[in-house]
Amino acid sequence: METVKVSSKYQIVIPKSIRKEFNIKPSQRLFFINYMGRIELIPEVDIRSLKGALKGMDTTFERDEEDRI
Protein backbone atom coordinates (compact mmCIF):
# COMPACT_ATOMS: atom_id res chain seq x y z
CA MET A 1 0.00 0.00 0.00
CA GLU A 2 1.26 3.45 -0.93
CA THR A 3 0.69 6.61 1.12
CA VAL A 4 0.55 10.19 -0.11
CA LYS A 5 0.38 13.54 1.65
CA VAL A 6 -1.95 16.36 0.61
CA SER A 7 -0.03 19.61 0.10
CA SER A 8 -1.16 23.02 1.34
CA LYS A 9 -2.59 23.54 -2.18
CA TYR A 10 -4.57 20.26 -1.90
CA GLN A 11 -2.32 18.50 -4.41
CA ILE A 12 -1.05 14.92 -4.25
CA VAL A 13 1.70 13.04 -6.08
CA ILE A 14 0.76 9.64 -7.48
CA PRO A 15 3.53 7.21 -6.45
CA LYS A 16 5.77 5.97 -9.26
CA SER A 17 4.83 2.31 -8.69
CA ILE A 18 1.13 3.17 -9.15
CA ARG A 19 1.83 5.30 -12.24
CA LYS A 20 3.76 2.43 -13.81
CA GLU A 21 1.20 -0.24 -12.88
CA PHE A 22 -1.71 1.72 -14.36
CA ASN A 23 0.29 3.38 -17.15
CA ILE A 24 -0.70 6.89 -16.02
CA LYS A 25 0.84 9.61 -18.18
CA PRO A 26 1.30 13.36 -17.59
CA SER A 27 -1.88 15.38 -18.32
CA GLN A 28 -4.01 12.20 -18.31
CA ARG A 29 -7.37 12.71 -16.66
CA LEU A 30 -8.48 10.80 -13.56
CA PHE A 31 -12.02 10.54 -12.25
CA PHE A 32 -12.51 11.00 -8.49
CA ILE A 33 -15.38 8.86 -7.24
CA ASN A 34 -16.89 8.81 -3.76
CA TYR A 35 -17.63 5.14 -3.16
CA MET A 36 -18.94 4.00 0.21
CA GLY A 37 -17.09 6.75 2.09
CA ARG A 38 -13.76 6.41 0.29
CA ILE A 39 -12.16 8.16 -2.67
CA GLU A 40 -11.40 6.10 -5.75
CA LEU A 41 -9.32 7.35 -8.68
CA ILE A 42 -10.30 5.96 -12.08
CA PRO A 43 -8.00 6.67 -15.04
CA GLU A 44 -9.77 7.92 -18.15
CA VAL A 45 -9.35 5.36 -20.94
CA ASP A 46 -9.23 6.12 -24.66
CA ILE A 47 -12.39 4.58 -26.14
CA ARG A 48 -10.35 3.13 -29.03
CA SER A 49 -8.44 0.94 -26.58
CA LEU A 50 -11.69 -0.90 -25.80
CA LYS A 51 -12.13 -2.15 -29.39
CA GLY A 52 -12.75 -5.90 -29.31
CA ALA A 53 -13.22 -6.01 -25.52
CA LEU A 54 -16.65 -7.67 -25.88
CA LYS A 55 -15.67 -10.06 -28.67
CA GLY A 56 -17.27 -13.46 -28.15
CA MET A 57 -19.94 -12.15 -25.78
CA ASP A 58 -23.27 -13.99 -26.04
CA THR A 59 -25.81 -11.43 -27.25
CA THR A 60 -28.81 -13.74 -27.57
CA PHE A 61 -31.74 -13.20 -25.25
CA GLU A 62 -35.46 -13.83 -25.20
CA ARG A 63 -37.78 -10.87 -25.45
CA ASP A 64 -40.88 -10.59 -23.30
CA GLU A 65 -44.09 -11.19 -25.19
CA GLU A 66 -45.17 -7.54 -24.91
CA ASP A 67 -41.83 -6.37 -26.40
CA ARG A 68 -42.16 -8.43 -29.58
CA ILE A 69 -43.19 -6.64 -32.74
Legacy VTK file of the C-alpha trace (Angstrom):
# vtk DataFile Version 3.0
C-alpha trace
ASCII
DATASET POLYDATA
POINTS 69 float
0.000 0.000 0.000
1.259 3.452 -0.929
0.690 6.608 1.116
0.551 10.189 -0.110
0.376 13.538 1.647
-1.953 16.361 0.609
-0.032 19.612 0.095
-1.164 23.021 1.341
-2.589 23.543 -2.176
-4.568 20.262 -1.896
-2.316 18.499 -4.410
-1.050 14.924 -4.254
1.700 13.042 -6.085
0.763 9.642 -7.479
3.530 7.215 -6.449
5.775 5.966 -9.257
4.831 2.306 -8.694
1.133 3.167 -9.147
1.832 5.303 -12.236
3.760 2.434 -13.813
1.205 -0.242 -12.880
-1.713 1.721 -14.356
0.294 3.382 -17.147
-0.705 6.886 -16.024
0.844 9.609 -18.181
1.299 13.358 -17.591
-1.879 15.377 -18.317
-4.005 12.197 -18.309
-7.374 12.706 -16.658
-8.480 10.798 -13.559
-12.023 10.540 -12.248
-12.508 11.002 -8.494
-15.383 8.864 -7.238
-16.887 8.815 -3.761
-17.631 5.136 -3.161
-18.936 3.999 0.211
-17.088 6.750 2.086
-13.763 6.413 0.295
-12.155 8.161 -2.669
-11.399 6.098 -5.751
-9.321 7.352 -8.681
-10.301 5.959 -12.076
-7.999 6.673 -15.036
-9.772 7.922 -18.154
-9.352 5.363 -20.939
-9.234 6.119 -24.663
-12.390 4.579 -26.144
-10.350 3.129 -29.027
-8.439 0.937 -26.583
-11.687 -0.902 -25.799
-12.127 -2.145 -29.387
-12.751 -5.898 -29.309
-13.224 -6.012 -25.523
-16.646 -7.666 -25.883
-15.671 -10.058 -28.669
-17.271 -13.456 -28.152
-19.945 -12.150 -25.780
-23.273 -13.992 -26.040
-25.811 -11.428 -27.247
-28.807 -13.743 -27.575
-31.744 -13.201 -25.250
-35.459 -13.833 -25.195
-37.784 -10.869 -25.450
-40.881 -10.594 -23.301
-44.087 -11.195 -25.195
-45.174 -7.540 -24.912
-41.829 -6.373 -26.404
-42.156 -8.431 -29.578
-43.189 -6.635 -32.736
LINES 1 70
69 0 1 2 3 4 5 6 7 8 9 10 11 12 13 14 15 16 17 18 19 20 21 22 23 24 25 26 27 28 29 30 31 32 33 34 35 36 37 38 39 40 41 42 43 44 45 46 47 48 49 50 51 52 53 54 55 56 57 58 59 60 61 62 63 64 65 66 67 68
